Amino acid sequence: MNRIYLDHNATTAVDPAVLDAMLPYFSAEFGNASSIHTPGQRARAAVETAREQVAALLNARPQEIVFTSGGTESDNHAIFGMALHSFTSLASSTSLTSRHVITTTIEHEAVLNTCQALESQGVAVTYLPVNREGLIHLDDLRRALRPETVLITVMHANNELGVIQPLAEIGRIAAEADIYFHTDAVQSAGKIPVDVKALQLDLLAISGHKFYAPKGIGGLFIKSGTRLRQLLYGGHHQRGFRPGTENVAGIVGLGKAADLARLSLERDAARICYLRDTLEQGILARVPDSRINSANAPRTPNTSNILFPGIEGEALVIALDLKGLACSTGAACSSGAVEPSHVLTAIGLPASEARASVRFSLGRHTSEAEIASALELIPAAVAQLRAISPSYQR
């Protein structure tokens, strides 16, 4: 069976060129990048080349890039590090009540759970709502500002919908109010242009495995002069922001993936967007009552979240998997019960429709033939599930 992989927002395969770049650093070039001897300095040079490559993708300066284990660590460091930059411990809850953070209701759990942890320590957090398309209202952001606001954290592109928030406008508001601005760019970096200067960002998180680098490597952009408390303690690696021996092979892979993305971004985006639109139009034509969630919002070119009334999204994912097509829902299992996606309920979908929605996310290697096959498999699977569904009105 030739499998069709349409879950690139979950993870991507390591690009062959990325793997080739990494391989020497698992064997011959095994030096510690902190060592002063020749093997160590060759490793250090590779790390610094990767730092330059990641910086180029983001229009940042190399010294503003800190390598991490991935997007979750980067988000945690940005949010905790900013909210707590003048406190010595989380126990300073009395003082923390003077801090305020603004975020949105549709953030990834890496941001939402971090903000909730801050709330448990006394930090005030405002969760901005979104409209039916998944976009925040800028007036809501302006009204949420307080004298004690220390950070605005708004994701660039949503992992479930692909919706792109108006970061340039948010950046202007943050700059005018002299408030630090962070974004989770895990789903945008490598897919659409990301310019930290144009967006007036102070902090930005990326994750390598979302754009053809390996799992377990990511980055945090920290604008020069940003006051950020370190969360880990040890040696003086990476300007003290992230102590510990560098994952040289992973860092080299991230740098190569960033370089490939920078060089092919425009070409890849146009081709993938065409395939996504072909998939959407084909499903709408073949599956009665289906609709695209956030169809009218600006979206990343690879992401489509589609509602199939009358079915359970989890059942459709399983049915398609058995036929060789991988996709996903936004639902999360909790204590054995499938909860509706917090993102889809935030845009106003009732729980039943949120559970009936499925995400298809395309990638660099998705082909026209795969999309043609998907347009045979998906309508047939939906029809089969609807035939046994008591909730679908024919």
N, C-alpha and C positions, 0 to 999 in steps of 0.2 A: 504494500500500500504506500503510495506517495503521499506523505502528509503535507497538509497546508497549514502553515503557522501564521495566524492572524492575532497574535497576542504580544506584539512588540513593546507595548507600554508596560508589560510585566517584566520582560527581559529580552535581550537580544543575543544572538550568537556572536561569539568573538570573531571579528573579521580576520580572515587569513593573514592579512598584512600586519595586523596587530599581534597576532600570535607569533609570527616570524620575528617581529621586533623584540618580543618578550623572551623568547627561548634562550638566548645567550645568558640572560641574567638568572636563569635557574641552574646553570652549569658552569661554563668557563668564566663568566663575569659575575662571580658570586660575592664580590667584595662588599664590605660594609661601607655605606656612603659617608660615614663619619670618621673613617680611618684615614690617616695621612699618607699611608704607603700607596704605591701605584695601583694595585687592584681597587683599593678604596676610592682613590681619586677618579678612576674610570667610572665607578658606580656613581660618584658624586656628579660627574659631568653628564651622565645619562639622566639623572634626576633633574638637573638644572635645564637640560634641553627640553625635557617633558614639561617643566614649569613654563618655559617660554612658549611651548606649543599650546598649552591650555590657556595661557594669558592671551595669545593671539586670537583664539576662538572667541574670547569674551571682550576683546579690546581693553584688556587690563595690563598692568605692569607685572612682570614675572614675580617681583618681590611681594605682590599682593595675593599670590596663590599659595594656599596651605593644603597639602594633601591629607586626606582623611580616609576612613574605611568606607565611606559612601554618603548618600544623601541624608540618612537619618542622623548620623553623627554631625554632619555639617549643619543641619537645621538646629539640632540641639545646642551646638556650640554657639551659633549665631544668636539664638534667642536667650538661652541662659546667660551666655557671656555678656550680652548687652544689658539685660535686665538686672544683672547682679554685679556689674563691673566695679562698683565701689564698695561691695560688701565682701567680707571674708568667708561667709558660710551661708548656706540656705537657712540656718537657724535665725538669721536676722529678720524675722518676720515682722517685727514692730516697724523697722525702718522700711521694709519692702512695701508697706501699705501706701507709701508715697510714690510708688511706681505704677505706670499704666501702659499697657500694650494693646495695640489694635491688630486684629486679624480678621479672617472671614469664616463663614460657616462651612465652606467647602474645601478647606485645606486638607492635605494628606495628614494621616495620623501622626506622622513625625513632627508636624507643627501643632496640631490640635492637642495631642497628649502632652507635649511640652508646655503649651500654654496652660493647660489644666493643672499641671504640676506647679507652675508658678502661682496659679490661683490658690492652691492649697497652702502656699507659703505667704499669702497676703497680697500678692500683686493683683491689681485690678486688670481685667481683660475684657475688651469689647469685641464681640463677634459680629462683624458686618453681614447683613443678609445679602442675598443675590436675587436678581430678577428671574423671570421664567427662562431666560437664555443662559443664566449662570454668571452674569456680570454684576459686579458691585455698582452701586450708585455713588458717584464722586461726592455728591452733596452729603450722603450719609457719612462718608469718611471725614469730610470737613466738620460736620456736627459732632463727630466722636472725639475730635482733638481736645486735649486738656493741657493745662500747664505742666502736669506731671507725666505726660506721655513721653516715653523714652524710645519706643520702637513701633514701627508699622511693619507687619510681615504679611505679605500678600503673594500667593503663588503666581508664577508667570503663566503656566498652562496647566489646566486641570487634568489629572491622570485618567479620569473616567470619561469626561466629555470632550477633552481637547480644547476647551474654551480658553482664549487668551485674554487675560485681564489688561486694562489700559495702564500699563506700568509707567509709561512716559508721563502721563498726567498725574499719577500717584506720586511719582518721583518729584515732580514740580511742587506738589502740595507739601510733601515731606520736607523738601529743601527750604521752602518759604517759611515753614514752621520750625525749622532747625531741629528736625527729628530724624533719627536714624531709620533707614529703610532697608529691609531684607526681603529677598524673594527666594522661594523654592523653585529653582529652574531645572529640576530633575527631568521634567517632561518637555522642556523646550530646548535645552542645550543640545546642539547637534541636529535639530530639526528645523528651527527657524533662527533668524539672526538674533543674537543676544549681545547687546553693547552696554556694558556697565556704565560707561560715561554718558551716553545718550539717555539712558534710563535713570540716571542720577542715583545709582545704587551704592549703598555702603557695604552690603553683605549679600552674597549669593551662593547657593548650594547646588552642586551637580553630583551626579552618580554615573560612574563609568559604564555599568552594565546596561544602561538605557540607550547607549549609542555605540555598541559594538566593542567595548572594552570589557575586561573580566569583572566578575562580581567581587566585592570587597575592596574596591578602590573608588574614591571620589575626591571632591575638592571643595574648598571654601574660599571664595574671594573675600578679602578683607581690605577695604579701601585704606590706603595709607592715612594714618592719623586717627583711624577709628579706635575708640576706647573699648576694648573687648577683654573681658576677664578670661584667662585660661582656665580650662576645666580639668586638665590632666597635669600631673606634676612628675618630673623626672629630669632628663637631660635638657639641653638647650637646642634640640632639633627644631627646625622650622621657626626660628625666631622666638622659641619658647611657647608658641601657640599649640604645638602638637608634638610633645616629646615622644620618644620611642624610635627604635631603629626603623628607617624607612623601608617600605615594601617596594624595593627597587623594580622588580619585574612588573608589578601592578602599575606603578607610576609610569614606567616606560610605555606600557600598554595604553594607559589613559592618554598620555601625550600623543601617541601615534593615532589613536582614535579621534582625538581632537583635531589633529592635523588633517586627517582624511575628511572629517566632517566639514571643516572650514573650506577645503578645496572643492567639495562636491555638493555643498549645501543647496545652492540654487537649482542645480540640475536634478538632484534627488527629490527635492520638494515638489518640483513641477510634475515629475513622473508619478510620484506616490499620490499626489493630490488627484491626478487624473484617474488613477486606479481606484482610489477611495470613492470618488464621485461616480465612477462606473458601478461600483458595488452598491452604493446607496440607491442610485436610480434603478438598477436592476431589481433590488429587493422591493422598493416601493411599487414597481410595476408588476411584480410577481406575487407579492404577499399582501392580501387585502388588509386594510386597517393599520398597517405598519406605519411608523413615522420616526423621523430622526429627532432625537433629543438635542436641543440647542442648535438646530439647523441654521438659524439666522445670525448666530454669533460668530465672530472671528475665531477660527479653530486652527490647531496644528494640522498640517496637511495629511497626516496619517491616521487620524482618529475618528471613529464613527460609533456613536452610541444609539442603538435602535430599539424602539419599543415594539414588542409583538403582543398586543392584547390577547388575553385568553390562555397564555401559557406561562409556565414558570421558567425564568431565565436559567436557573440551575439545571433544569431538565433539558433545556435546549443545548446548553453547553455540553452536557454528558452525551446527548444524542449525536451531536456533531463530532465530538471526540471519537465516538465509536465508528464514525464514517471517515475519520482521518483529518478532521479540521479542528484546530485549536483556537479558542477564543475565550472570553471570560465575562463574568458579571461584576458588578460593583458590590455585591453582597458579601458580608463577612459572617462566618459561623461563630456563634457565641453561645456557649453552654448547650450545644446541640440544636439550637434554633437559628434559622437563617433570618438575619435582620435586613430590612431594606437599606439600600445605600443611603448614607447621610447626605451625599451629594445630590442624588436624584430627588430625595424628599425636600432638600433645601430649595430646589427650583420649582417646587410646587406639585410634584407628582404624588398621587396617593400611593400608599404602600403597595397595593396590588400592581400598579403600573411600574413602580420602581423595581419590583421583583420580576417583572416581565421584560426587563430591558437587558440587552446584551451588548458588550463592547467588542468591536473589531478594530484592531490596530495593526496597520501595515508597516512594512519595513523596506530597507534598501534592496533586499533580494526578492521581494514579492513580485510575481510575474503576472502578465495578462492571462496566461493559461490558468494560473491558480485562481484568479478572480472569476474566470469563466466557470471553473469547476465549483467554486463556492456558490455561484448563482444557481447551480443545479442542486447542491446539497441543502442549502439553507431553506429555500421555500418548501422542499419536500419534507424536511424535518419539522418545520413549523406546522405544516398541514397534518402530519401524523399526530403531533401533540394536541393540536386543536380538535382533532377527531375524537379524542378521548377526554377532552376537557369539559367539565360541567359548567365552567364559567364563560366559555366563548359562545356568543350568540351568533348563529349562522344566518 
